[in-house]
């Protein structure tokens, strides 16, 4: 199951939504690399690329939250930190195996794809709504 940016994942914030689209493409690249090749090096490199983009995206989101004084910043950042640990755990799992096993792919789907959906629908949508409310309130 590949990740998909459906309507219910759109937050209405252009920066967040465009970065989520890119993030989903990186997640799907990891899944495709596992499907198309049992090559450990390819899987490791693709997962590293996902990690780099995740760090970039989380940094941008956290900067936005600081700029708008988002009241849920600490809880949101804790979610990001937990996800970063998940990526590290997946890297460890991949290092311990000969290549991307079915168990590894299942973990990516469970711990990355499903987490992302829940996170976007709850946490990220809340940030976008808060920013929109704050921006519109300042115009009144």
N, C-alpha and C positions, 0 to 999 in steps of 0.2 A: 504494500500500500504506500503510494507516494503521497507526499504532502501537497495540499492544494489551497491556494489563496481564494477562498470563497467569500461571498458577500458578507457573511456573518463574522469574518475576520477583519474586515475593513474598519478602521477606527475613525476615519474622516480627517486624520492628520496626514498631510501629504508626505512629510519626512518619514514618519513611522511606517506608513503603509508601503512606501517604496522600498524601505529597508527590509520590511517583512517579506516582500516579494523576493528580494535578493536572498534573504536568509532561507526561504523555502527552496529556492533554486539550489542553494548550497547543500541543504539537507537531502534533496533529491539526488544530487550528484554523488553523495556518499552511498545512498541506496543503490543507485545505478552502477556505481563502481563495484559494489559487492555482487550485484546480479550478473554483471557482464564478465567479471574476472574474479578468480579466487586468489589474485595476487595481493599479498600482504602489503607490499610497498605502495601499490596504487591506493589501497584502502587507507593506509596510514597518511599518505599525502593528502588525500581528499578530506579526511577527518581533520587534519591540521588546518586545511584551508577553511573548513567550517568553523573551527575554533577561532581563527584570526578574524573572520567576519563577525562572529558572535561577539567577540570582545569589542570590535569597532561599533557594532550596533548598540550594545548595552551601554557603552560609554556615551554615545550620542543621546540615548534615551535618558540616562541619568543626568546628563548636562541639561537637557530640556527641563527635567523635573526640578533641578536646582534653580533654574532661571525663573520658573513660575511658582516657586515655593510650594511645590506639591506636598500636601500633608502626609501622603502615604509613601514618601520616599524610602524610609528605612525598610519597610516591609517589602517594597518593590525590589530594592537592591538586594535584600536577602534572597528573594526568588532568583535573581540573576546569579548570585553567588552559588546557589544550589545547582543551577543549571551548568555553570562552569565546572563544578565538581563532577557532574554527570558526564560531561565531555572528557574530563580527565580519567574517570572510571572506564569509559569506553576505550580510551587510548590504552589504558593498562590491559583491558580485556583483549584488545587486538594484538598487543605485544606478546601476550601469553599464548596466543593461538597461532596456528600455521598460516591462517588467512581468515578472511571474514566468514565466519561460520553462520549457520542459520540462527543460532542463539544470539550472535552479535547483531544480526539484522533485526531480530525480534526486539532486542534491547533498544536499538535505534528507533524503531517504530514506537515502542512503548514510552521510552524515557525522553525522546527528542520530539517526535511528531506529535504525540498526544499531549505532552507537556506544553508544547508551543501553542496548540489550539486553546487549551485552558488558560494559559497565560495571556494570550492576546485578547480573548473574549472577556476576561475579567480585568486583569491588571492594566494592560495597555489601553484598552478602551476607556478605562477610568481616567487615565492620564489625559487622553485626548479630549474627553468630555470636560474635565476640569479646566484644561487650557482654553477650550472654546468658551466655556462659561465665564472664565476670568477675562478673556479678550472682549467678549460682548458686554460684560458688566462695566468694563472701563470706558466703553463708548457711551454709556448712558449718562 
